[in-house]
Amino acid sequence: MDEEEATKLETFLKWATTLGISDSTLNSQSCLGHTLSISYFPNAGGRGLSAARDVNKGELILKVPKSALMTSQSLMSNDHTLSVSLSKMCLSSTQILTVALLNEVAKGKRSWWYPYLTQFPTNYDVLASFDEFEIQALQLDDAIWAAEKASEKAKMEWESAKTVMEELMFKPHYMSFKAWIWASASISSRTMHIPWDAAGCFCPVGDFFNYAAPDEEQVLSEDSTNADMGAKSLRLTDGVFEEKYDAYCFYARRDYKKGEQVLLSYGTYTNLELLEHYGFILNENPNDKAYVPLPSDIHSLCSWPADSLYIDQIGKPSFALLAAMRLWATPTHLQKSVRHVACSGSIVSNANEIIVMQWLIKECYSVLKIFTTSIEEDDSLLSVFDKQFESATELKNALLELTGESCAFLKANGLLSDKISGNIALTRKVTRSMDKWKLAIGWRLKYKEMLHDCISHCTRVINDLS
Ligand SMILES: C[S@@+](CC[C@H](N)C(=O)[O-])C[C@H]1O[C@@H](n2cnc3c(N)ncnc32)[C@H](O)[C@@H]1O
């Protein structure tokens, strides 16, 4: 962190302290330092919060008073013009918060929120920010479609909010699609659920917690809470707004030793969903899923939802996928009599199991064929990125030795030209594109590994049964 950033962080923490944000139940001089402190975790989210002492599971570790939460309501209550302009328009709650955030950022140092706004990232790697090359690097149709949809949705929301931004006389910079993506990515990756606004709230200091996937116990309790609320709207689920404290409260999800990173579960996400909403993937994500094409008649045989028929992170077919496939592989006239066996998760017969495993192996191979690079090629591409490139020429030379995709990257970023020689520095645009390309490669590699592990798993089952 450079000196300027350190000063901004210090100013922010002082500001947060005056607002009553605290990691201590005692009257403390500083908002952090008693239970939590800011640390840097290069391989687990960058800036985050570590335990400043040993912490026990269930302890209240941070409290952020309601008056310190940045919401559409709080932004509008201090800005009559914004409030009047927004009230005339029919915008979604997220569009309203996006406009309100950009409006506030445009005020610069005049904004009451300025110390907090200086702590927002300058850019995000969410799917909606991927360009054509980066989208195609995902290689799989479903993922490409998700990225295109995210980008189209952002564009539509931006277009329909332009009138209000013009009325508010936004400068061209804040009117741009790039600025819109920045603000909407800030919302999707940093807001927390509040009961009074579907767009959520920005929670100073609380949004420094990095993510860990929920464990099984949490998933079960989340499911019941979601059902109670009738919406899949919980974002940061170890944190909750508590009426009795009139504050956002964060609780330790497990015991932590002093110095360990304290993590929060924002919810249950596959890697593609993490990429879409938060701009990162996990190397070990217990909720990651891969899908293979299934026989067209399988859905008429069972009532499992399509998204429950998946291959899990370690390559095992899900309970529902196995049950459905076992039923499908049973001759029609016997299906009724074995339904209860299949639906209870048991093997129907050795022969039936072998048919199921063979089918899965075949389909995993069929999906693997869709990818235009192999696991080995992805691995070697990723290892190229481990190097620090001093100049554009160095990057160009390293990539020219690799697959056709590397040439497409160089072309998309104007690096193929003969003019790229000597010590020309890497531009920010190229570095950003490389970060997103790396994420796309990481995502597809994890997906391929799941399919590959499924093939190994099914092969082992066949060998055991033969
Ligand atoms: C709520 S913020 C967490 C704090 C953030 N690191 C910061 O410096 O402001 C969420 C963002 O942190 C990053 N992040 C959180 N958990 C992560 C993890 N386990 N691995 C990689 N990045 C993570 C992602 O960029 C995500 O969009």
The ligand as an SDF file (V2000), in Angstrom:
LIG
                    3D

 27 29  0  0  0  0  0  0  0  0999 V2000
  -17.0560   -7.4630    0.2920 C   0  0  0  0  0  0  0  0  0  0  0  0
  -15.5550   -7.2790   -0.5680 S   0  0  0  0  0  0  0  0  0  0  0  0
  -14.3440   -7.8980    0.5220 C   0  0  0  0  0  0  0  0  0  0  0  0
  -13.2160   -6.9330    0.7930 C   0  0  0  0  0  0  0  0  0  0  0  0
  -12.3050   -6.6210   -0.3450 C   0  0  0  0  0  0  0  0  0  0  0  0
  -11.1910   -7.5530   -0.3920 N   0  0  0  0  0  0  0  0  0  0  0  0
  -11.7820   -5.1890   -0.2360 C   0  0  0  0  0  0  0  0  0  0  0  0
  -10.5560   -5.0080   -0.2410 O   0  0  0  0  0  0  0  0  0  0  0  0
  -12.5810   -4.2790   -0.1790 O   0  0  0  0  0  0  0  0  0  0  0  0
  -15.7550   -8.5610   -1.7320 C   0  0  0  0  0  0  0  0  0  0  0  0
  -14.6630   -8.6360   -2.7710 C   0  0  0  0  0  0  0  0  0  0  0  0
  -13.4520   -9.1260   -2.1890 O   0  0  0  0  0  0  0  0  0  0  0  0
  -12.8180  -10.0790   -3.0550 C   0  0  0  0  0  0  0  0  0  0  0  0
  -12.8790  -11.4000   -2.3970 N   0  0  0  0  0  0  0  0  0  0  0  0
  -13.5960  -11.7220   -1.3110 C   0  0  0  0  0  0  0  0  0  0  0  0
  -13.3470  -12.9860   -0.9240 N   0  0  0  0  0  0  0  0  0  0  0  0
  -12.4580  -13.4940   -1.7890 C   0  0  0  0  0  0  0  0  0  0  0  0
  -11.8010  -14.7510   -1.9140 C   0  0  0  0  0  0  0  0  0  0  0  0
  -12.0260  -15.7510   -1.0720 N   0  0  0  0  0  0  0  0  0  0  0  0
  -10.9370  -14.9120   -2.9310 N   0  0  0  0  0  0  0  0  0  0  0  0
  -10.6880  -13.9110   -3.8040 C   0  0  0  0  0  0  0  0  0  0  0  0
  -11.2770  -12.6980   -3.7370 N   0  0  0  0  0  0  0  0  0  0  0  0
  -12.1560  -12.4750   -2.7460 C   0  0  0  0  0  0  0  0  0  0  0  0
  -13.6140  -10.0650   -4.3450 C   0  0  0  0  0  0  0  0  0  0  0  0
  -13.0420   -9.1150   -5.1950 O   0  0  0  0  0  0  0  0  0  0  0  0
  -14.9860   -9.5970   -3.8860 C   0  0  0  0  0  0  0  0  0  0  0  0
  -15.7210   -8.9740   -4.9020 O   0  0  0  0  0  0  0  0  0  0  0  0
  1  2  1  0
  2  3  1  0
  2 10  1  0
  3  4  1  0
  4  5  1  0
  5  6  1  0
  5  7  1  0
  7  8  2  0
  7  9  1  0
 10 11  1  0
 11 12  1  0
 11 26  1  0
 12 13  1  0
 13 14  1  0
 13 24  1  0
 14 15  1  0
 14 23  1  0
 15 16  2  0
 16 17  1  0
 17 18  1  0
 17 23  2  0
 18 19  1  0
 18 20  2  0
 20 21  1  0
 21 22  2  0
 22 23  1  0
 24 25  1  0
 24 26  1  0
 26 27  1  0
M  CHG  2   2   1   9  -1
M  END
$$$$
